[in-house]
Amino acid sequence: MANLNVQLIPAEVVEQVLQKQNEINALLQPYMVSLTVEQRKTLSKMGDKTLSFVVKSLEYAKQNPVLVPQYIDLEGFAVDIMDVNLIKQMQIPSEALSSILSDTLMQAGHEAYESALAFYNAVKVAARNNVPGAKVIYEDLSQRFPGAGRKTNNVEQPVNQEP
């Protein structure tokens, strides 16, 4: 069983990362919007192709103010486009970091769970063979698999290995 996640992140590093994340959140908070799930469903979505359309529309609107409806705030329109570009600049590296954090979390979790299952199976065999202390450990750990196993020699076999 290969263990790819072999370095413990030092507490100082975690503390610095959390501090910097808090600093970033504090810096951006006045400029950010928080949406409900329902709001997110109803809003128009803008990808790269749509961004191009939006930028062209603003340029045409600036060049042809007579065509701009009175209810459109051109300054606000321009600010929205600038914010989209600025937020994308911040979001891309943030998403890359989020992805690698997620991958590392998944790998570390997988390795820890596989080690726990290997230990659990060893304890199960020990309990079957009446090794002193093994039955108590097995009974405690087997609560993770309530009703999910089948009984073999009065020892539960886990069927579902979901976390």
N, C-alpha and C positions, 0 to 999 in steps of 0.2 A: 504494500500500500504506500505509494509515493506521496510525500507531503510537500506540496509546492509552496505553501504558505508557512515559511519557517522563521520569519523575522517578526518579533514582537515590536509594535510601534511604541517607541519610548513615550512615557507619560508627558515629558516636556514638549514633544512634537505635537501630541494630541492637544495639549493645553494651548500651544501657539496657534494651531489651526482653528480651534474653537474661538479663541480670542479674535483672530483675524476675520472669521466668519461673522462674529458679532459686530465687529467694526464695519464690515461691508454692509450688513443689514442696517445698521444705524445710519450709515451714509446714504443709502438708497431709500430708506423708509419714507421720507417726505415726498418722494416722486413716484412711489409705487401704488398700485391699485390691487385690491383683493376682491376676487369675484366669487359668487356662489356657484354651485354646480349648475343650477338652472340658468344663471347668466351666461356661463361658458357655453351651454348648449345653444343659446339663442343668438350669440354674436357671430358675425361674419368672420371667416378665417382668412388669413392672408399669407400665401406662400410667395416664393420668389417671382413667379409669373404675375401674380396679382400685385406685388410690390412694384414691378415695372409699370403696370397699368396705372397705379396710384400716382407714381412719380410723374409720369407723362401727363396725367390729368391735372396735377398741380401746376406744371409748367404751362400747359395750355390755358388754365384758368388765370394765371398771372399775366399772360400775354393777351388775353381776351376777357378783361373784367366785365364787359358788357354782357357776356354770356353766363356769368356767375350768379346763381340765385341769391337773393338777399339773406337767406337763412344759412348760407355757408360762410363760416369764419375762415378766411384764407390764412390768417396768421395761425390759428389753431390747427388748420389742415397742415401747414408747413411744420409746425412743432411736432405734430403726430408722426410725420414721416421722419423727421430728425430723430425722435425718440425711438422709432422702430429700428433705425440704423444703429443708434448708440446701444440700445438694449441687445441687439443681435451680437454686437462686438463683445459684450460682457457674457452673453448667454453661451456662445460657442465654447469657450474654454471651461465654463462652468459645467456644461453638459458633458464635456470630455472627462472632467474630474469626477462627476457623478457616475459616469459609466465605469470608470476604473475602480471607484469605491465599491460600486455594486458588484463588479466582477470579483474583487478581492473578498468582499463579504460573502459572496456565494461560495467561493473556493474554500475559505476558512471554515464556513459553516458546514460544508460538505465533509471536509476532512475531520472536523470535530465530531460530527454525527456518525461517520463511518467508524471512527475510533470507539465511540460510545457503543455502537452496535457490536463491534468485535468484542469489547469488554463484556457486554451483556450476554453475548453468546457463550463466552468462556465461563461466566458465572452460572449460566443455565446448565452447562455441562457439569460444572463443579457441584451444583445443587443436586443434579440427578445422581451424582456419585457420592452424595452425603459428605462433601468436604465441609468441615466446620466453618460456620459463619456465612457460607455461600447462599443458603436458603433465605436468610433474612435480606440480604442484598438483592437477590433475585426477586423476592416478593415486592420489595420497594420499587425496583426498576421496572418490573412487569406492569405496574400501574400505567405506564406510558402506552400500553397496548390493550386497553380494556375491551374485551369481547372481539378483538381483531385477530386473535390467534386461534389455533386449534390445539387441543391438548394431546401431548405425546408423552407417555410415562409420567403423567401429572405435572408436566412442565409446559407452559404456554409457548407456542411458536409464533412470533410476529408475522403477520401477513402483509400489512401495510407499513411501509417504511417512510411515510411522509413526516416532515418535521412538525 
